[in-house]
Amino acid sequence: MQGRLLLGLAATWLVIVGLLLALAWLFGKDLVNETNLSHLRYEARLMAEGLNDDVTQRKDALSRLAERLGDAPPEELAKRLQNGQALLAWFEGIMVTDRDGTVVADWPVVEGRVGLETRSTEYFPMVRHTRFPYVSEPFVGRASGESMVLMLVPRRGEDGEFLGVVGGMVNLERSGLFRGLEAIRLGEGSNVGVFTASGKRLFPASASESAQGAVEWQASPQLEMALDGWQGEVVVERSGAASALVAFRQIWPANWVVGMALPDSQVYAPLGDFLRKLWWAWLGVALLLLASIGWLVRRLLAPLHRLEAQIAQVGAGQRRYLELATQMDELRQIADAFNRLERERLTALTDLRDREAFLDAVLASSPVGVFVADLDGYLNYMNPALRALLGLSETPRASDWWERIHPDDRAGTQDLWRHTLHTGSDFIRQLRYLDDREGTLWLEVHASQVRGNDQPLGFVGMVKDITERRQQEALQRWEAEHDPLTGLLNRRGFERRLEEALAECTKTGTPSVLILFDLDHFKPINDEGGHALGDEMLRRIAQVVAWEVRRSDHVARQGGDEFAVLLPSCTLKQASTIAASLRQAVSEVEVSQEGKAYRVTLSVGLAALHERDAGIEAIQSRADDACYRAKAQGRNTVVVSEPEGKGTAAGEPGNDALFQ
């Protein structure tokens, strides 16, 4: 209780301090934003004015150069350009074009520049039609490989006729045009960027670390507004990214936009420092208050601690009842109630022990295996009959039971047991158990949830040995699907496997083949040698056929001297080879009686399973028809049937194939 009181006071203090800090943060943000926006407005204006002056000076210098060049011929233009050596402090190079956009002179001379056509560029048509100075979009210089722009002014004749353009190439990285911007820093995280009206970045010119910072805010909607002519300051709130204070100004002489961003991490840093100091001050006050209140609470709760100690002694058996001397009526009432409950508990405990002794005697004498599990599924009791059945020790480990369940049954049993624990439904399962004494046992386990006062208490289960019953059921299933004379499948068992093969063929297109064959000349063996000799022949033929086919194939005696073989995952070509080997192997089987030897041959019909077969009757009909044609064609023959069912001799056109 003392801990909870102190914890409640601490939580209340934290909530109050948190609310005060949150209010201070909300009101402080508006004040900080207003102050920083004013500062940002001033810095952006200074930055824009500086760039306006730099661009205007360069344009004016190019205009004066254009006036000096006049309409001089190309040879004279080159000489006059050399006299403008001072312009190279501002420009990487100077070039002059004629009225058609062909470069006729440049300085410094760069090989291949004179003669270039600029008619198809974006800047020459602009200057030619507007007759105003123009700054081009940034491009990569051929010689330097660095980012550059062209500042262009028109050349006019004495009568105002357009003679071409004079262009000064400005290296954005080394010309010094943006040198002033590089030194501007409102703080560690501030960013400055210059963009063309089309949104291309001019400064920073390279993808340096500072440029990466500019990219972080340049995708804001305010930049799109600035590219359309807007200028001003605004707080940018972005989902998924930090907010910032942003200012934009227009550089009208170059049709550029300059922007400055101040991240909120820098804007609110002073406010955050102040609130952190305030937090530590309040935390110190809170610790002093908690220490004082804790001392007072301990004084008030001393009788309650004595009551707690006596209850612990009762639980440990060191005393029978509580004897509490206190002036607090509430604690005396609690002690009296506890003593009354303790007397009732002792009476109930004695009764419970008697019941447990009786139940233990009943379970110990029961011949049925019984176990008890808790709600988590752990077995905490096994009666002697169950331990004897499972071959476990007096105190088996929890893993002893699961480790001896057959691997093929273990996962399913564990899943069903977890489902029973989760839902409270009955657990009923037959499983195989690996017994070191008797091998594999079949067990039937049935467990049910026990509830008391409508609350689950655990699970009680019974375990029966059903090994003999399972063996009898397995024998009955085997006898139901096998021929007692040959041990092969009978018609019922074979047709079930044929239906499974047809379902697999329909579902996945797996090829399979059905072989039917009759024994030629079998009747004389029964008539002359008797049925015992005929049965011996059937058994030998069954052994030979089972030996010749694959382990995955199914062999059946359909009745009398009719046999069938199902070849799963087998093509007609492979099946034909197997059928030929069967015919050869059976022809070598011989039985004799009273000095006379008897042999038989096979009339074999093959039919492939098809996805369009409506049932096994269609397959059996095709195979039976092929077998009939094999007999009609002289016996001792293999006939392969196609779906149309028209038989042909070997080598003749048609849908069947015949092998002799």
C-alpha positions as CSV (number, residue, x, y, z in Angstrom):
1,M,0.0,0.0,0.0
2,Q,2.8,2.4,0.9
3,G,4.5,1.8,-2.5
4,R,1.2,2.3,-4.3
5,L,0.6,5.6,-2.5
6,L,4.0,6.9,-3.3
7,L,3.7,5.7,-6.9
8,G,0.3,7.4,-7.2
9,L,1.8,10.7,-5.9
10,A,4.7,10.4,-8.2
11,A,2.4,9.7,-11.2
12,T,0.2,12.7,-10.3
13,W,3.2,14.9,-10.1
14,L,4.5,13.7,-13.4
15,V,1.1,14.3,-15.0
16,I,1.0,17.9,-13.7
17,V,4.6,18.6,-14.7
18,G,3.9,17.0,-18.1
19,L,0.9,19.3,-18.7
20,L,2.8,22.4,-17.7
21,L,5.7,21.5,-20.0
22,A,3.3,20.8,-22.8
23,L,1.5,24.1,-22.4
24,A,4.9,25.9,-22.2
25,W,5.9,24.1,-25.4
26,L,2.7,25.0,-27.3
27,F,2.8,28.7,-26.3
28,G,6.6,29.0,-26.7
29,K,6.5,27.5,-30.2
30,D,4.4,30.4,-31.6
31,L,6.7,33.0,-30.1
32,V,9.8,31.2,-31.3
33,N,8.3,30.8,-34.8
34,E,7.5,34.5,-35.0
35,T,11.0,35.6,-34.0
36,N,12.7,33.2,-36.3
37,L,10.5,34.1,-39.3
38,S,11.5,37.7,-38.8
39,H,15.1,36.8,-38.8
40,L,14.7,34.5,-41.8
41,R,12.8,37.2,-43.7
42,Y,15.8,39.6,-43.2
43,E,18.4,37.1,-44.2
44,A,16.4,36.0,-47.3
45,R,16.1,39.6,-48.4
46,L,19.8,40.3,-48.0
47,M,20.6,37.1,-49.9
48,A,18.2,37.9,-52.8
49,E,19.5,41.5,-53.1
50,G,23.0,40.2,-53.3
51,L,22.2,37.7,-56.1
52,N,20.2,40.4,-58.0
53,D,23.2,42.7,-57.9
54,D,25.6,40.0,-59.1
55,V,23.4,38.9,-62.0
56,T,22.6,42.5,-63.0
57,Q,26.3,43.4,-63.0
58,R,27.2,40.5,-65.2
59,K,24.3,41.2,-67.6
60,D,25.3,44.9,-67.8
61,A,28.9,43.9,-68.6
62,L,27.7,41.6,-71.4
63,S,25.4,44.4,-72.8
64,R,28.4,46.8,-72.9
65,L,30.5,44.1,-74.7
66,A,27.7,43.6,-77.2
67,E,27.6,47.3,-78.0
68,R,31.4,47.3,-78.5
69,L,31.2,44.3,-80.8
70,G,28.5,45.9,-83.0
71,D,28.3,44.3,-86.5
72,A,32.0,43.6,-86.9
73,P,33.0,40.6,-89.0
74,P,34.0,37.3,-87.3
75,E,37.7,38.0,-87.5
76,E,37.3,41.4,-85.9
77,L,34.9,39.9,-83.3
78,A,37.7,37.5,-82.0
79,K,40.1,40.4,-81.6
80,R,37.6,42.5,-79.7
81,L,36.8,39.6,-77.4
82,Q,40.4,39.4,-76.4
83,N,40.2,43.0,-75.3
84,G,37.4,41.9,-72.8
85,Q,39.9,39.9,-70.7
86,A,38.5,41.5,-67.5
87,L,35.2,39.7,-68.1
88,L,36.8,36.4,-67.4
89,A,36.8,37.2,-63.7
90,W,33.0,36.8,-63.9
91,F,32.7,34.3,-66.8
92,E,34.3,31.0,-67.7
93,G,34.2,32.1,-71.3
94,I,32.6,34.4,-73.9
95,M,31.0,33.3,-77.1
96,V,29.3,35.3,-80.0
97,T,26.8,33.9,-82.5
98,D,25.5,35.3,-85.7
99,R,21.8,36.0,-86.4
100,D,21.3,32.3,-87.3
101,G,22.7,31.0,-84.1
102,T,26.1,29.8,-85.3
103,V,29.0,30.5,-82.9
104,V,31.4,32.8,-84.9
105,A,33.8,33.8,-82.1
106,D,34.8,32.8,-78.5
107,W,37.3,33.7,-75.9
108,P,39.2,31.8,-74.5
109,V,39.3,29.8,-77.7
110,V,38.0,26.3,-77.2
111,E,38.6,23.9,-80.1
112,G,35.3,23.0,-81.8
113,R,33.2,25.8,-80.2
114,V,33.3,28.1,-83.3
115,G,30.9,26.7,-85.8
116,L,28.5,25.2,-83.3
117,E,24.8,25.6,-84.0
118,T,22.6,27.0,-81.2
119,R,19.4,27.4,-83.1
120,S,17.9,24.2,-81.5
121,T,18.8,25.3,-77.9
122,E,16.2,26.7,-75.5
123,Y,18.1,30.0,-75.0
124,F,18.8,31.3,-78.6
125,P,15.2,31.4,-79.8
126,M,14.2,33.0,-76.5
127,V,16.8,35.9,-77.0
128,R,16.1,36.2,-80.7
129,H,12.3,36.7,-80.3
130,T,12.2,38.7,-77.0
131,R,15.4,40.8,-77.7
132,F,15.9,40.8,-73.9
133,P,18.8,39.4,-71.8
134,Y,18.3,35.8,-70.7
135,V,19.9,33.2,-68.4
136,S,19.8,29.7,-69.7
137,E,19.0,26.4,-67.9
138,P,22.0,24.7,-66.3
139,F,24.1,22.4,-68.4
140,V,27.3,20.4,-68.0
141,G,30.3,22.0,-69.7
142,R,32.1,19.9,-72.3
143,A,35.6,20.9,-71.3
144,S,35.2,21.2,-67.5
145,G,32.5,18.7,-66.9
146,E,31.0,21.0,-64.3
147,S,27.6,22.6,-64.0
148,M,27.2,25.9,-65.9
149,V,24.7,28.5,-67.1
150,L,24.8,31.0,-70.0
151,M,24.0,34.7,-69.5
152,L,23.0,36.0,-72.9
153,V,22.3,39.5,-74.3
154,P,21.2,40.3,-77.9
155,R,23.6,42.0,-80.5
156,R,21.9,44.8,-82.3
157,G,22.9,46.8,-85.3
158,E,22.7,50.6,-85.6
159,D,19.2,50.3,-86.8
160,G,18.2,47.9,-84.0
161,E,18.5,44.8,-86.3
162,F,19.1,41.5,-84.5
163,L,22.7,40.4,-85.3
164,G,23.1,37.4,-82.8
165,V,23.8,36.9,-79.1
166,V,26.7,37.4,-76.8
167,G,26.9,34.8,-74.1
168,G,28.9,34.5,-70.9
169,M,29.4,31.1,-69.4
170,V,29.2,31.1,-65.6
171,N,30.7,28.1,-63.8
172,L,28.2,27.5,-60.9
173,E,30.9,25.9,-58.8
174,R,33.9,28.1,-59.3
175,S,32.7,31.5,-60.6
176,G,32.0,33.0,-57.2
177,L,28.4,33.8,-58.1
178,F,27.1,31.9,-55.1
179,R,30.2,32.4,-52.9
180,G,28.2,34.6,-50.6
181,L,25.6,31.9,-50.2
182,E,28.2,29.4,-49.0
183,A,29.0,31.6,-46.0
184,I,25.4,32.1,-45.0
185,R,24.5,30.0,-42.0
186,L,21.7,30.7,-39.6
187,G,22.7,27.6,-37.7
188,E,24.1,24.1,-38.0
189,G,21.0,22.7,-39.8
190,S,20.0,25.6,-42.1
191,N,20.0,25.1,-45.8
192,V,20.1,27.5,-48.8
193,G,19.1,26.6,-52.3
194,V,18.8,28.3,-55.7
195,F,16.5,27.0,-58.4
196,T,15.6,27.9,-61.9
197,A,11.9,28.7,-62.7
198,S,11.7,25.1,-64.1
199,G,12.7,23.7,-60.7
200,K,16.3,22.7,-61.6
201,R,18.8,23.2,-58.8
202,L,21.7,25.7,-59.3
203,F,23.1,25.8,-55.8
204,P,24.5,23.7,-54.3
205,A,25.7,22.6,-57.7
206,S,27.0,19.2,-56.6
207,A,25.4,16.4,-54.5
208,S,27.4,17.2,-51.4
209,E,26.2,16.8,-47.8
210,S,24.8,20.4,-47.9
211,A,23.0,19.6,-51.1
212,Q,21.4,16.6,-49.6
213,G,20.0,18.9,-46.9
214,A,18.5,21.1,-49.5
215,V,16.9,18.2,-51.2
216,E,15.1,17.4,-48.0
217,W,12.9,20.5,-48.1
218,Q,12.8,21.3,-51.8
219,A,9.9,19.0,-52.5
220,S,7.5,21.1,-50.4
221,P,4.4,22.7,-52.0
222,Q,5.8,26.2,-51.1
223,L,8.7,25.6,-53.6
224,E,6.1,25.0,-56.3
225,M,4.4,28.3,-55.4
226,A,7.7,30.1,-55.5
227,L,8.5,28.7,-59.0
228,D,5.2,30.3,-60.1
229,G,6.3,33.7,-58.7
230,W,5.4,33.7,-55.0
231,Q,7.8,34.9,-52.3
232,G,7.5,35.0,-48.6
233,E,8.0,33.0,-45.4
234,V,6.0,30.1,-44.0
235,V,6.2,27.3,-41.5
236,V,6.2,24.0,-43.4
237,E,4.5,21.0,-41.7
238,R,5.3,17.7,-43.4
239,S,4.0,14.2,-42.5
240,G,6.7,11.7,-42.0
241,A,9.5,14.4,-41.9
242,A,10.6,17.2,-39.7
243,S,9.0,20.6,-40.1
244,A,10.9,23.7,-41.0
245,L,10.7,27.5,-41.4
246,V,11.1,28.3,-45.1
247,A,11.6,31.7,-46.9
248,F,11.6,32.2,-50.7
249,R,12.7,35.2,-52.8
250,Q,12.7,35.9,-56.5
251,I,15.8,36.7,-58.5
252,W,14.0,38.5,-61.3
253,P,17.0,39.3,-63.6
254,A,17.8,35.6,-63.9
255,N,14.3,34.2,-63.4
256,W,15.6,32.2,-60.4
257,V,14.2,31.4,-56.9
258,V,16.4,31.5,-53.8
259,G,15.2,29.6,-50.7
260,M,16.3,29.3,-47.2
261,A,15.2,26.6,-44.8
262,L,15.6,26.5,-41.0
263,P,14.8,23.1,-39.5
264,D,12.7,23.0,-36.3
265,S,15.5,21.1,-34.5
266,Q,17.4,24.4,-34.6
267,V,14.4,26.7,-34.2
268,Y,13.2,25.0,-31.0
269,A,16.6,24.2,-29.6
270,P,16.6,27.1,-27.1
271,L,13.1,26.4,-26.0
272,G,13.9,22.8,-25.5
273,D,17.0,23.7,-23.4
274,F,14.9,25.9,-21.2
275,L,12.2,23.3,-20.7
276,R,14.8,20.6,-19.9
277,K,16.3,22.9,-17.2
278,L,12.7,23.5,-15.9
279,W,12.1,19.8,-15.8
280,W,15.2,19.0,-13.7
281,A,14.2,21.8,-11.3
282,W,10.7,20.3,-10.9
283,L,12.1,16.8,-10.6
284,G,14.3,17.9,-7.6
285,V,11.2,19.4,-5.9
286,A,9.3,16.2,-6.6
287,L,12.0,14.0,-4.9
288,L,12.0,16.2,-1.8
289,L,8.2,16.0,-1.6
290,L,8.2,12.2,-2.1
291,A,10.8,11.7,0.6
292,S,8.7,13.8,3.1
293,I,5.5,12.0,2.2
294,G,7.1,8.6,2.4
295,W,8.3,9.2,5.9
296,L,4.8,10.3,7.0
297,V,3.1,7.3,5.2
298,R,5.5,4.8,7.0
299,R,4.5,6.3,10.4
300,L,0.8,5.8,9.5
301,L,1.1,2.3,8.1
302,A,3.3,0.8,10.9
303,P,0.3,-1.2,12.4
304,L,-0.5,-2.5,8.9
305,H,3.1,-3.8,8.6
306,R,2.7,-5.7,11.9
307,L,-0.5,-7.2,10.6
308,E,1.3,-8.3,7.4
309,A,4.1,-9.9,9.5
310,Q,1.6,-11.9,11.6
311,I,-0.2,-13.1,8.5
312,A,3.1,-14.3,7.1
313,Q,3.7,-16.2,10.4
314,V,0.3,-17.9,10.2
315,G,1.1,-18.9,6.6
316,A,4.4,-20.4,7.7
317,G,2.8,-22.3,10.6
318,Q,4.6,-20.3,13.3
319,R,1.3,-19.1,14.9
320,R,-2.3,-20.2,14.7
321,Y,-4.2,-16.8,14.9
322,L,-3.6,-13.1,14.7
323,E,-3.1,-11.1,18.0
324,L,-2.9,-7.4,17.0
325,A,-2.9,-4.6,19.6
326,T,-3.8,-1.4,17.9
327,Q,-6.1,1.6,18.3
328,M,-7.2,1.3,14.7
329,D,-10.7,-0.3,14.7
330,E,-10.4,-1.2,11.0
331,L,-7.3,-3.3,11.5
332,R,-8.9,-5.1,14.5
333,Q,-11.9,-6.0,12.3
334,I,-9.6,-7.3,9.6
335,A,-7.7,-9.5,12.2
336,D,-11.0,-10.9,13.5
337,A,-12.2,-11.7,10.0
338,F,-8.9,-13.4,9.2
339,N,-9.0,-15.6,12.3
340,R,-12.5,-16.7,11.4
341,L,-11.5,-17.6,7.8
342,E,-8.4,-19.4,9.1
343,R,-10.5,-21.7,11.3
344,E,-12.8,-22.5,8.3
345,R,-9.7,-23.1,6.2
346,L,-8.2,-25.6,8.6
347,T,-11.5,-27.5,8.7
348,A,-11.8,-27.5,4.9
349,L,-8.2,-28.6,4.6
350,T,-8.7,-31.6,6.8
351,D,-11.7,-32.6,4.8
352,L,-9.8,-32.2,1.5
353,R,-6.9,-34.4,2.7
354,D,-9.4,-37.1,3.5
355,R,-10.9,-36.9,0.1
356,E,-7.5,-36.9,-1.6
357,A,-6.5,-40.0,0.2
358,F,-9.7,-41.8,-0.8
359,L,-9.3,-40.7,-4.5
360,D,-5.6,-41.8,-4.5
361,A,-6.7,-45.2,-3.3
362,V,-9.4,-45.5,-6.0
363,L,-7.0,-44.5,-8.8
364,A,-4.2,-46.7,-7.6
365,S,-6.5,-49.8,-7.7
366,S,-8.0,-49.0,-11.0
367,P,-6.9,-51.3,-13.9
368,V,-7.5,-48.4,-16.4
369,G,-4.7,-45.9,-17.1
370,V,-5.7,-42.5,-15.7
371,F,-3.8,-39.2,-15.8
372,V,-4.4,-35.6,-14.5
373,A,-3.1,-32.5,-16.3
374,D,-3.3,-28.8,-15.3
375,L,-4.7,-26.0,-17.5
376,D,-1.2,-25.6,-19.2
377,G,-1.2,-29.2,-20.3
378,Y,1.5,-30.5,-17.9
379,L,0.8,-34.0,-16.5
380,N,1.0,-33.9,-12.7
381,Y,-0.4,-37.4,-12.0
382,M,-0.3,-40.9,-13.5
383,N,-1.9,-43.8,-11.7
384,P,0.2,-47.0,-11.4
385,A,-1.8,-48.8,-14.2
386,L,-0.9,-46.0,-16.7
387,R,2.8,-46.0,-15.7
388,A,2.9,-49.8,-16.1
389,L,1.2,-49.6,-19.5
390,L,3.6,-46.9,-20.8
391,G,6.7,-48.3,-19.1
392,L,7.5,-45.0,-17.2
393,S,9.1,-44.5,-13.9
394,E,7.5,-43.4,-10.6
395,T,8.2,-39.7,-11.3
396,P,8.3,-39.5,-15.1
397,R,9.5,-36.3,-16.8
398,A,7.0,-34.3,-19.0
399,S,9.0,-35.1,-22.1
400,D,9.0,-38.9,-21.5
401,W,5.5,-39.2,-22.8
402,W,5.9,-37.1,-25.9
403,E,9.3,-38.5,-26.9
404,R,7.8,-42.1,-27.1
405,I,4.9,-41.2,-29.4
406,H,5.5,-42.4,-32.9
407,P,7.1,-39.6,-35.0
408,D,4.3,-39.8,-37.6
409,D,1.6,-39.3,-34.9
410,R,3.5,-36.8,-32.6
411,A,2.8,-33.5,-34.5
412,G,-0.9,-34.2,-34.9
413,T,-1.3,-35.3,-31.3
414,Q,0.5,-32.1,-30.1
415,D,-1.7,-29.9,-32.3
416,L,-4.9,-31.6,-31.0
417,W,-3.7,-31.3,-27.4
418,R,-3.0,-27.6,-27.8
419,H,-6.5,-27.1,-29.3
420,T,-8.0,-28.9,-26.3
421,L,-6.1,-26.7,-23.9
422,H,-7.3,-23.6,-25.8
423,T,-11.0,-24.5,-26.3
424,G,-11.7,-26.9,-23.4
425,S,-13.1,-29.5,-25.9
426,D,-12.6,-33.2,-25.4
427,F,-9.3,-34.8,-26.5
428,I,-9.9,-38.1,-28.3
429,R,-7.2,-39.7,-30.4
430,Q,-5.7,-43.0,-31.3
431,L,-1.9,-43.0,-31.6
432,R,1.1,-45.3,-31.8
433,Y,3.4,-45.5,-28.7
434,L,7.0,-46.8,-28.9
435,D,7.4,-49.3,-26.0
436,D,10.8,-50.6,-25.3
437,R,9.3,-53.9,-24.0
438,E,6.7,-54.8,-26.6
439,G,7.5,-52.6,-29.6
440,T,4.8,-50.4,-31.0
441,L,1.5,-50.1,-29.0
442,W,-1.7,-48.6,-30.2
443,L,-3.3,-46.4,-27.5
444,E,-6.6,-44.6,-27.3
445,V,-6.5,-41.5,-25.2
446,H,-9.6,-39.7,-24.1
447,A,-9.3,-36.5,-21.9
448,S,-12.0,-34.1,-20.7
449,Q,-11.9,-30.8,-18.9
450,V,-12.9,-30.7,-15.2
451,R,-14.8,-27.6,-14.1
452,G,-15.6,-26.4,-10.6
453,N,-17.9,-23.5,-9.8
454,D,-18.1,-22.9,-13.6
455,Q,-14.3,-22.5,-13.7
456,P,-11.9,-24.9,-15.4
457,L,-9.7,-26.7,-13.0
458,G,-7.7,-29.0,-15.3
459,F,-8.0,-32.2,-17.4
460,V,-8.6,-35.9,-16.5
461,G,-7.9,-38.5,-19.1
462,M,-8.0,-42.3,-19.6
463,V,-5.6,-44.4,-21.7
464,K,-6.5,-47.8,-23.2
465,D,-4.3,-50.4,-25.0
466,I,-6.1,-51.1,-28.3
467,T,-3.2,-52.8,-30.1
468,E,-5.0,-56.1,-30.5
469,R,-8.1,-54.4,-31.8
470,R,-6.1,-52.3,-34.3
471,Q,-4.3,-55.4,-35.6
472,Q,-7.6,-57.2,-36.1
473,E,-9.0,-54.2,-37.9
474,A,-5.9,-54.0,-40.1
475,L,-6.2,-57.8,-40.9
476,Q,-9.9,-57.3,-41.8
477,R,-9.1,-54.4,-44.1
478,W,-6.3,-56.4,-45.8
479,E,-8.5,-59.4,-46.4
480,A,-11.3,-57.2,-47.8
481,E,-9.0,-55.9,-50.6
482,H,-6.8,-58.9,-51.3
483,D,-7.1,-62.2,-53.1
484,P,-6.6,-65.0,-50.6
485,L,-5.0,-67.4,-53.2
486,T,-2.3,-65.1,-54.7
487,G,-2.1,-62.3,-52.1
488,L,-2.6,-59.8,-54.8
489,L,-5.3,-57.1,-54.7
490,N,-8.8,-58.2,-55.5
491,R,-11.2,-56.3,-57.8
492,R,-12.5,-54.1,-54.9
493,G,-9.0,-53.0,-53.8
494,F,-7.8,-52.5,-57.3
495,E,-10.7,-50.4,-58.4
496,R,-10.2,-48.1,-55.4
497,R,-6.6,-47.5,-56.5
498,L,-7.6,-47.0,-60.1
499,E,-10.1,-44.3,-58.9
500,E,-7.3,-42.6,-57.0
501,A,-5.0,-42.7,-60.1
502,L,-7.8,-41.2,-62.2
503,A,-8.4,-38.4,-59.7
504,E,-4.6,-37.6,-59.7
505,C,-4.6,-37.6,-63.5
506,T,-7.6,-35.3,-63.7
507,K,-6.1,-32.9,-61.1
508,T,-2.4,-32.8,-62.1
509,G,-2.2,-34.5,-65.5
510,T,0.0,-37.3,-64.1
511,P,0.1,-40.1,-66.8
512,S,-0.9,-43.6,-65.7
513,V,-1.6,-46.8,-67.7
514,L,-4.0,-49.8,-67.0
515,I,-2.9,-53.3,-68.1
516,L,-5.5,-56.1,-68.3
517,F,-4.5,-59.6,-69.4
518,D,-6.0,-63.1,-69.5
519,L,-4.2,-66.4,-69.4
520,D,-4.2,-68.3,-72.7
521,H,-4.6,-72.1,-72.5
522,F,-5.4,-72.0,-68.8
523,K,-8.5,-74.2,-69.0
524,P,-6.7,-77.4,-69.9
525,I,-4.6,-77.1,-66.7
526,N,-7.8,-77.1,-64.6
527,D,-9.5,-79.8,-66.7
528,E,-6.5,-82.2,-66.9
529,G,-4.4,-81.4,-63.8
530,G,-7.2,-80.4,-61.5
531,H,-7.9,-77.1,-59.6
532,A,-5.0,-77.6,-57.3
533,L,-2.6,-77.5,-60.3
534,G,-4.4,-74.5,-61.6
535,D,-4.1,-72.7,-58.3
536,E,-0.4,-73.4,-58.3
537,M,-0.1,-71.9,-61.7
538,L,-2.0,-68.8,-60.6
539,R,0.3,-68.4,-57.6
540,R,3.4,-68.7,-59.7
541,I,2.2,-66.2,-62.3
542,A,1.3,-63.8,-59.4
543,Q,4.8,-64.0,-58.1
544,V,6.4,-63.4,-61.6
545,V,4.1,-60.4,-62.4
546,A,4.8,-58.8,-59.0
547,W,8.5,-59.3,-59.6
548,E,8.5,-57.8,-63.1
549,V,6.6,-54.6,-62.3
550,R,7.8,-51.6,-60.3
551,R,7.4,-51.3,-56.5
552,S,4.9,-48.4,-57.0
553,D,2.7,-50.4,-59.3
554,H,-0.5,-52.2,-58.2
555,V,-1.1,-55.9,-59.3
556,A,-4.6,-57.5,-58.9
557,R,-6.3,-60.8,-59.7
558,Q,-9.7,-59.7,-61.0
559,G,-11.1,-63.2,-60.8
560,G,-10.5,-66.6,-62.5
561,D,-7.5,-66.2,-64.9
562,E,-8.0,-62.4,-65.3
563,F,-5.3,-60.1,-64.0
564,A,-4.8,-56.3,-63.9
565,V,-1.8,-54.0,-63.4
566,L,-2.0,-50.3,-62.7
567,L,1.2,-48.3,-63.6
568,P,1.0,-44.9,-61.9
569,S,3.2,-42.1,-63.3
570,C,3.9,-44.1,-66.5
571,T,3.6,-43.3,-70.2
572,L,2.2,-45.7,-72.8
573,K,5.7,-46.2,-74.2
574,Q,7.1,-47.3,-70.8
575,A,4.0,-49.4,-70.2
576,S,4.4,-51.2,-73.5
577,T,7.9,-52.2,-72.5
578,I,6.7,-53.5,-69.1
579,A,3.8,-55.4,-70.8
580,A,6.2,-57.1,-73.2
581,S,8.4,-58.2,-70.3
582,L,5.4,-59.6,-68.5
583,R,4.3,-61.5,-71.6
584,Q,7.9,-63.0,-71.9
585,A,8.2,-63.8,-68.2
586,V,4.8,-65.5,-67.9
587,S,5.5,-67.6,-71.0
588,E,8.4,-69.2,-69.2
589,V,6.3,-70.2,-66.1
590,E,5.7,-74.0,-66.1
591,V,3.8,-76.5,-63.9
592,S,3.9,-80.2,-64.4
593,Q,1.9,-83.3,-63.2
594,E,2.5,-86.9,-64.0
595,G,5.3,-86.1,-66.4
596,K,3.3,-83.6,-68.4
597,A,4.3,-79.9,-68.4
598,Y,1.8,-77.0,-68.8
599,R,2.5,-73.4,-69.9
600,V,0.3,-70.4,-70.6
601,T,0.7,-67.2,-72.6
602,L,-0.9,-63.7,-72.1
603,S,-3.3,-61.7,-74.1
604,V,-2.6,-58.2,-72.9
605,G,-4.6,-55.0,-73.4
606,L,-3.2,-51.5,-72.5
607,A,-5.1,-48.3,-72.0
608,A,-3.9,-44.9,-70.8
609,L,-5.8,-42.8,-68.3
610,H,-7.1,-39.5,-69.7
611,E,-8.3,-36.3,-68.0
612,R,-11.5,-36.5,-70.0
613,D,-12.4,-40.0,-68.6
614,A,-15.7,-39.7,-66.8
615,G,-15.0,-42.8,-64.6
616,I,-12.9,-45.9,-64.3
617,E,-15.5,-47.8,-66.4
618,A,-14.3,-46.0,-69.5
619,I,-10.7,-47.0,-68.8
620,Q,-11.5,-50.6,-68.0
621,S,-13.7,-50.8,-71.2
622,R,-10.8,-49.6,-73.4
623,A,-8.3,-52.0,-71.8
624,D,-10.8,-54.9,-71.9
625,D,-11.5,-54.1,-75.6
626,A,-7.7,-54.1,-76.3
627,C,-7.4,-57.5,-74.4
628,Y,-10.2,-58.9,-76.5
629,R,-8.5,-57.8,-79.7
630,A,-5.3,-59.4,-78.5
631,K,-7.1,-62.8,-78.2
632,A,-8.7,-62.2,-81.6
633,Q,-5.3,-61.6,-83.2
634,G,-3.9,-65.0,-82.2
635,R,-3.3,-64.6,-78.4
636,N,0.2,-64.1,-76.8
637,T,-0.1,-60.5,-78.0
638,V,0.0,-57.0,-76.5
639,V,-2.4,-54.4,-77.9
640,V,-2.2,-50.7,-76.9
641,S,-5.5,-48.9,-77.1
642,E,-5.9,-45.2,-77.8
643,P,-9.1,-43.3,-76.8
644,E,-10.8,-43.9,-80.2
645,G,-10.3,-47.6,-79.7
646,K,-9.5,-48.6,-83.3
647,G,-6.9,-51.4,-83.3
648,T,-4.2,-51.9,-85.9
649,A,-1.4,-54.3,-86.4
650,A,2.1,-53.2,-85.6
651,G,3.4,-50.7,-88.2
652,E,0.0,-49.9,-89.6
653,P,-1.6,-46.4,-89.3
654,G,-4.3,-46.0,-86.6
655,N,-4.7,-45.4,-82.9
656,D,-3.6,-48.8,-81.4
657,A,-0.2,-50.5,-81.4
658,L,0.3,-54.3,-81.4
659,F,3.3,-56.1,-80.0
660,Q,4.0,-59.8,-80.5
